[in-house]
Amino acid sequence: GSVIRAAWTRRSRGEAEKRPNRKSWKRRTDMYMRPFLLDIFFSKKFIHAKLTHRGTSKVICVATTNAKDLRNSLPSLIDPDACRIIGKLIAERSKEADVYAMAYEPRKNERIE
């Protein structure tokens, strides 16, 4: 009896070839509960923020202090004022794309101050 049950739960070769990188139930449900992911990169020289759709991995909007117009107009590319400007830009651009809620997960060993 246990051998037959094990055979039913195991994926066949054909099914594995059709969907090689099948995500776990937790990752799939998390993707649907929080579909938009905000990624912020703090460099020593600039700040880069990106909003991504988790299901399709498509970038919805991007804002960076390294862009030509911001680089020439801001006194510092990494101070709190620059962070505030990037936040406002991401908010405006995400509203234009009809995104009103997003999730942010800090990277490993990243401190938020």
Steps between C-alpha positions, in 0.01 A plus 500: 500500500774753588687446173189574293424816703856623448469446126187717485662793676821496297510715187546319171786585265267657246349730762845599627609591147191715443545702821864470615504786752170452679472719808383379837148568625627761746690694232203489260249622758743768621538616142122544465454661842784750446540527121715816489848505650702816567877464470721784624876504445708741707841551345776724633441725197125481421159352591308270265137389558304254286144364521454151354199275440589170666286279278641614167831651624424814300624836621212742562700814577855611580647807668867577559703798613756404237267621220629804308230743614530408870879465497543859383228654719555330839783619730553146636386172344486305828368738768149478657363761257604279207325203667184707540508602132547139387208395721275766347603401146430131563163590658395715204610248240338207679169691527514557125534121459204443741717350775397617845660237728842335488724286720857574602739232622848614606796300375699271727718684754346835396430747779222756470571829676 
